[in-house]
């Protein structure tokens, strides 16, 4: 659910639909984690057969991987 834009000084809010309390920083951290995992899985699925997924992904070290979002 997307709500109205809030001033950056507002650090938390309550959901009008369910009453849940939300923290802006925790929500941002979750969004960043989820996007990072999405990109990691995208890279993993694009690896050539037999190529192992590195523990750290550096785009400069993977020129043969073609990503399509």
Rosetta blueprint (number, residue, H / E / L):
1 X L
2 X L
3 X L
4 X L
5 X L
6 X L
7 X L
8 X L
9 X L
10 X L
11 X L
12 X E
13 X E
14 X E
15 X L
16 X L
17 X L
18 X L
19 X L
20 X L
21 X E
22 X E
23 X E
24 X H
25 X H
26 X H
27 X H
28 X H
29 X H
30 X H
31 X H
32 X H
33 X H
34 X H
35 X H
36 X H
37 X H
38 X H
39 X H
40 X H
41 X H
42 X H
43 X H
44 X H
45 X H
46 X H
47 X L
48 X L
49 X L
50 X L
51 X L
52 X L
53 X L
54 X L
55 X L
56 X L
57 X L
58 X L
59 X H
60 X H
61 X H
62 X L
63 X L
64 X L
65 X L
66 X L
67 X L
68 X L
69 X L
